[in-house]
Amino acid sequence: MLKPKRANRVVACLVCWTCHSRMGPNHFTLKDGGAVCGLCQTKNPLGNLRKRSIQEVTEPSEILVCFTQGGTAAHALHIECKTVLGPWINFASAETLEKALRYLGATDAQLADHQNQMRRCGQGTSQVRLLPLRKNLLRIDWNKL
Ligand SMILES: [Zn+2]
């Protein structure tokens, strides 16, 4: 029988109830009967751990970000354009949104497209790469991604 590929391993992942980030076992610490988030240091109950494939927490995904009001409101949309992944989030300015997209993993080309669309219309939909282990600035519901 073939051994399952290492990449298909199922691991315990934490979805933090404070910062809503998602992380694999190398990024949270088990302590005093809880799991401490590596991003915001909040202690979560062990019930917040979920079994997930290792790819989900180690590989980037692509999402769409719908934005309006001159880049001061945005929400995440599934790459298939139908599933809303998160609520509308307010940003202080278009620059703040751009910084957030860069932090989340947007490539230079994606950011340039975003800036063009922003300048032309003040609203639109930008495709953005989402890297693992980022604070969940767009409050993405990981079950829908
Ligand atoms: Zn956290």
Boltz pocket constraint, residues with backbone or C-beta under 6 A from the ligand:
constraints:
  - pocket:
      binder: B
      contacts: [[A, 16], [A, 17], [A, 18], [A, 19], [A, 20], [A, 21], [A, 37], [A, 38], [A, 39], [A, 40], [A, 41], [A, 42]]
      max_distance: 6.0
